[in-house]
Amino acid sequence: MLTPLRTDIPFRLDRLPWSRWHWLVVIGLGITWILDGLEVTIVGAINPTLTSRDGLNLSDAETGLAGTAYLIGAVIGALGFGVLTDRFGRKRLFLITLAWYLVSTTLTAFSWNLESFLIFRALAGLGIGGEYSAVNSAIDELIPARHRGTADIAINGSWWIGTLIGALLSIPLLDGRFISPALGWRLAFGLGAVLAVCVLALRRSLPESPRWLLTHGRADEAETTIRAIEKDISAENGGQMLPPTPRRTITIDPATSGGLLATVRTMVRVYPKRTILVLTLMITQAFLYNAVFFDQGLQLTTFFGVRPGDVGLYLFPFAIGNFAGALLLGRLFDRLGRKAMIAGCYLISGLLMCVTIVLFLNGALTATSLSIWWSVMFFFASAGASAAYLTVSEIFPLEVRASAIAFVYAVGTLVGGALAPPIFGALIATHEPRMLAYAWALGAGLMILGGVVELLLGVEAAGKALEEIAPPLSAA
């Protein structure tokens, strides 16, 4: 029978100095976002090849189904694997989901018709969706509180590294000068699988979250794990003494269970304002990104006279601005606080979009100046959007953390991926500047709304232990 236990392990994790071990956690787990960005960019780049004899002879409509299949898979994977992550552990699931993705993306390279391609894309989405739940929860439970914001936001922003890699890879693999396109599009998926194999080997060396072990009555394993981490970090510092353990403890009753019902009850009944907050942050940033990123090539060619072959050139500054914002602003989320930085990033990016709209309607923008404006705007928006994932992983109890991340990710993905594109697509298809301005204005207005909601409902979590922000359901 499981009995309550008193422990100081969460506070021992938070007092550790930053070390090579933490870098292994960041690299080993953070690769998820790079893989997702790589997948999305590669699929977008190979669509013309898939419609040719070098591909699968698909129609334009059929290539669009691939994105839908990946989206549906990601939502199902997040919800299903999220519940399993809370039940069976962070490590077991972040190994399973990455292996699942590895097998699925490899199978995609061997697709022989539309049906096989859609099935394998959906399976790859399942793995990536599950990664978001397992990895976000593990990172926040292993990274010290004073560095949590910096690490988490930079990791989430690394999605854009994946887009850059995908854009660069698409040139030699698909232009036909180096490799036949018939082989190149298949190799593109194979390279993603190779990257996943390397990371899978690294992940095997990472431990289970001691916090999760405690809530499942495995106190001895949790103690063994934290001692091993402390030993590694001490050895890295030449055997120096680690900072003293804070005189703080928490009592855990492992008999308290989580599960899907516990997640819904916790989000709706215990933390309704926090649930409204994270859903607002996730949905509003999804709309802003779709207002710009959805059919960006069509926007540039139709309204700014960019040649189709040159569209990719305008994606590079866009991606660099996104990653630079998450990387450079992340530290301020720990120093200045979550509330000020999240609200500020949302409000500034929304207002910059409003300025862009005014310039556009007055004919004062070129494709180059637009790219500059968007790079600056998403410098702030990217940090804010990354902080949305950070927020949901911080402000709900440990037992339902992965499930809560999964739920919010699923809602944001469905709204951003299913509702926003048809709206923006209909507006852009009119080929009227005023209608395009309406699409941008919707994204800007919702982003400003997200900033206001953060000011009203935001939770200040900077530098605080996870157990202080949201006590575990099992805390006595």
LUMVOKOL-967943 format. One line per 3 residues: for each residue x, y, z negated of C-alpha. Coordinates in steps of 0.001 Angstrom, whole numbers, plus 500000, padded with zeros to 6 digits. Example, Ala and Ser with C-alpha at 12.3 -4.5 7.8 and 13.67 -1.06 7.14 Angstrom:
512300:495500:492200  513670:498940:492860
//
This chain:
500000:500000:500000  501319:503451:500939  501832:505798:497996
502515:509567:497861  506176:510555:497963  508074:513751:497190
510789:514775:499624  513087:517643:500590  513890:516304:504076
512027:519001:506109  513977:521740:504317  517278:519897:504740
516673:519829:508496  515947:523567:508573  519072:524565:506648
521499:522817:509041  523900:525035:511062  523598:524990:514838
525823:522244:516219  526674:520038:519176  524044:517617:517912
521348:520264:518398  522616:520872:521929  522133:517163:522631
518535:517485:521452  517967:520529:523658  519520:518949:526760
518124:515468:526262  514568:516602:525635  514473:519885:527546
515123:518220:530901  511349:517641:531151  510660:521148:532395
513435:520989:534974  511992:517729:536306  508500:519217:536512
509740:522310:538339  511763:520113:540671  508747:517898:541411
506402:520797:542193  508949:522565:544426  509974:519436:546294
506377:518490:547071  505661:521999:548304  508742:521938:550514
508065:518522:552070  504419:519199:552983  505283:520158:556596
507385:516997:556925  504598:514821:555515  502252:516035:558254
504717:515031:560993  505833:511707:562426  508904:511933:560205
506574:511771:557195  503251:510016:556715  501242:511777:559462
499005:513410:556871  496631:516268:557582  496969:519631:555840
493997:518784:553637  495526:515444:552687  498787:517059:551578
496734:519264:549269  495339:516137:547640  498855:515271:546440
498877:518331:544186  495439:517428:542869  496528:513858:542135
499608:515082:540267  497475:517555:538298  494895:514950:537292
497649:512559:536274  499345:515232:534147  496133:516038:532278
495322:512379:531591  498922:511663:530635  499061:514580:528212
495883:513540:526419  496611:509813:526360  500294:509927:525512
499700:512827:523099  497526:510678:520858  500027:507816:521127
502891:510169:520199  501202:511092:516933  500466:507441:516229
503623:505602:517325  506339:508224:517049  508148:510900:519011
511144:508846:520111  509232:505816:521315  507007:507998:523480
509644:510358:524868  511519:507250:526035  508392:505638:527493
507154:508768:529287  510530:509475:530894  510862:505834:531993
507311:506018:533370  508209:509130:535366  511430:507490:536585
509631:504449:537982  506765:506498:539456  508900:509061:541275
511072:506234:542648  507957:504498:543966  506879:507786:545582
510017:507662:547727  508759:504361:549174  505196:505531:549942
503863:504120:553216  500480:505857:553598  498205:508466:552022
496740:506151:549410  500092:504925:548108  501463:508479:548051
498501:509768:546005  498667:506866:543536  502389:507312:542926
501994:511111:542573  499254:510589:539982  501449:508125:538086
504355:510603:538101  501970:513241:536743  500993:510879:533931
504608:510678:532854  505233:514430:533018  502009:515199:531125
503011:512762:528405  506454:514364:528251  504995:517739:527333
503337:516295:524215  506137:514026:523028  508998:516413:523749
507519:519661:522408  506626:518041:519099  510041:516369:518758
512001:519539:519549  510207:521670:516986  510587:519017:514290
514352:518637:514858  515495:522228:515539  516177:524457:512466
513437:527006:511814  515646:530062:512396  516562:528827:515915
513246:527253:516882  511912:530168:518921  515130:530722:520859
515536:527047:521747  511904:526342:522561  511371:529373:524789
514611:528814:526710  513711:525147:527216  510202:525933:528482
511623:528608:530773  514015:526088:532313  511107:524975:534548
512446:527594:536934  515844:525914:537080  513957:522976:538548
512389:525221:541184  515792:526604:542139  517275:523111:542388
514302:521968:544438  514558:524937:546795  518290:524390:547303
517913:520639:547831  515143:521098:550368  517487:522880:552785
519992:520048:553505  517390:517321:553038  514688:518659:555343
516173:520919:558011  517448:517971:560080  521035:519177:560549
522548:516892:557915  520000:514136:557310  516992:512965:559252
513827:514500:557704  512295:511017:557775  514908:509982:555217
515391:513368:553556  511950:513688:551990  512315:510244:550431
515784:511059:549093  514347:514172:547457  512303:512005:545100
515228:509647:544613  517417:512481:543323  514823:513292:540669
514938:509662:539598  518748:509722:539345  518558:512744:537057
515977:510971:534906  518228:507888:534557  521082:510021:533216
518832:511724:530686  517224:508459:529599  520642:507194:528511
521179:510378:526493  517772:510202:524837  518429:506732:523486
521000:508274:521125  518513:510742:519654  516748:509801:516401
513106:509600:515510  511740:512722:513868  512307:512333:510098
509182:514425:509561  507085:511906:511502  508670:509006:509618
507657:510564:506293  503990:510881:507239  503958:507207:508190
505368:505956:504904  508861:505232:506219  510733:507328:503671
513836:505094:503634  514237:505426:507414  513729:509174:507171
516445:509447:504530  518835:507284:506563  518171:509411:509646
518735:512767:507945  521950:511515:506316  523266:510380:509702
522458:513810:511197  524153:515585:508281  527199:513328:508621
527536:514050:512353  527253:517804:511880  529668:517800:508946
532229:515802:510959  531867:518229:513851  532789:521060:511455
535917:519283:510283  534314:517687:507251  533217:521006:505762
530389:521062:503271  526990:521822:504734  524865:524647:503326
523285:523628:500021  519904:521954:500151  517098:524387:499244
515370:523604:495968  512129:522916:497736  510143:519742:498084
506838:518650:499510  504628:515730:498503  503369:513554:501362
500547:511015:501175  501178:508636:504110  497739:507085:503663
496248:510141:505408  495790:509307:509081  495679:511398:512219
494136:510419:515533  491940:512094:518117  489045:512768:515746
491419:514279:513192  492844:516513:515905  489433:517806:516988
488319:518296:513392  491524:520134:512495  491443:522442:515511
487741:523245:515358  486991:523253:511637  490252:523983:509850
492002:526285:512336  489328:527704:514693  491081:531094:515088
494376:529412:515924  492614:527258:518502  491098:530349:520143
494540:531985:520086  496450:529185:521821  493741:528529:524408
493680:532230:525258  497463:532425:525577  497612:529320:527753
494719:530184:530067  495608:533844:530602  499222:533148:531573
498015:530409:533935  495811:532927:535743  498617:535452:536094
500972:532877:537572  498327:531659:539986  497506:535240:541031
501093:535536:542288  502437:532031:542832  499380:530457:544475
499789:530805:548252  502700:533193:547736  503964:532342:551197
500608:533309:552733  500609:536587:550804  504068:537487:552077
503440:536522:555694  499960:538055:555926  500369:541308:554036
504101:542033:554353  505059:540563:557729  507587:538049:556378
508507:535261:558796  507442:531807:557537  511023:530584:557667
512146:533383:555351  509565:532867:552608  511950:530733:550558
514397:533630:550276  511864:535597:548254  511386:532739:545789
514945:532920:544477  514749:536331:542723  511303:535353:541451
512651:532161:539870  515779:533880:538520  513697:536598:536839
511496:533972:535194  514373:531966:533755  516395:535028:532749
513473:536374:530717  513015:533153:528775  516762:532821:528217
517567:536416:527222  514420:537357:525301  514111:534084:523397
516402:535179:520568  514186:538191:519846  511259:535888:519073
513247:534700:516039  514595:538143:515087  511634:540455:515693
508909:537890:515132  506386:535956:517175  503521:538428:517017
505400:541487:518258  507243:539639:521012  504370:537529:522357
501950:540459:522395  504609:542730:523872  505522:540327:526677
501881:539738:527613  500984:543447:527550  504092:544634:529412
503729:542041:532166  500027:542868:532586  500741:546598:532805
503579:546058:535297  501160:544104:537473  498766:547075:537329
501562:549351:538575  502255:546869:541382  498597:546996:542425
498606:550796:542615  501782:550815:544716  500407:548096:546997
497107:549872:547673  499016:553072:548479  501277:551292:550973
504390:551915:548885  505582:548306:548730  507700:546194:551045
508372:542483:550657  511727:543313:549076  510426:545916:546629
507527:543624:545723  509975:540836:544897  511900:543235:542657
508754:544314:540838  507672:540715:540366  511110:539675:539112
510909:542369:536417  507301:541551:535579  507938:537844:535194
511082:538524:533195  508595:539375:530429  505737:537095:531480
507943:533990:531499  509047:534533:527898  505441:535104:526858
504173:532049:528722  506914:529882:527194  505956:531228:523774
502409:529946:524344  503786:526384:524255  505923:527283:521237
502890:528652:519397  500715:525582:519802  503536:523300:518667
504157:525392:515532  500751:526260:514106  499045:522864:513782
499805:520105:511225  502411:517455:511940  499967:514537:512151
498041:516117:515046  500817:518230:516601  501340:516193:519772
497597:515731:520299  497003:519471:519865  499751:520259:522378
498177:517773:524778  494700:519277:524425  495826:522863:524981
498114:521866:527859  495260:519942:529491  492829:522854:529227
495394:525349:530511  496361:523057:533375  492763:522395:534393
491794:526059:534318  494995:527258:535949  495167:524409:538426
491513:523746:539178  489619:527003:538600  492125:529727:539432
493386:528507:542873  489922:528442:544541  489196:531957:543259
492489:533358:544459  492400:531316:547648  489007:532784:548602
490210:536335:547939  493492:535908:549829  491773:534190:552770
489912:537427:553572  493259:538941:554657  492107:542241:553187
494542:544147:550931  491705:545202:548635  490761:541581:547987
494360:540623:547268  494460:543529:544801  491377:542074:543082
493193:538753:542650  496198:540482:541127  493955:542647:538920
492258:539559:537496  495619:538108:536522  496767:541426:535031
493567:541976:533050  493626:538497:531561  497291:538856:530607
496503:542096:528764  493629:540289:527040  496090:537613:525908
498313:540280:524370  495389:541831:522498  494265:538443:521142
497818:537779:519943  497797:541095:518045  494468:540168:516411
494927:536432:515755  498668:535796:516069  500449:533717:513429
503879:534895:512295  505990:531749:512368  509499:533113:512898
512031:531523:510557  509401:529563:508628  509370:525838:508024
506691:524012:509982  505224:522794:506689  504836:526405:505567
503057:527472:508764  500645:524530:508746  500868:522094:505826
500687:518443:506926  497260:516848:506557  499006:514343:504291
500507:517034:502023  499356:516557:498445
//
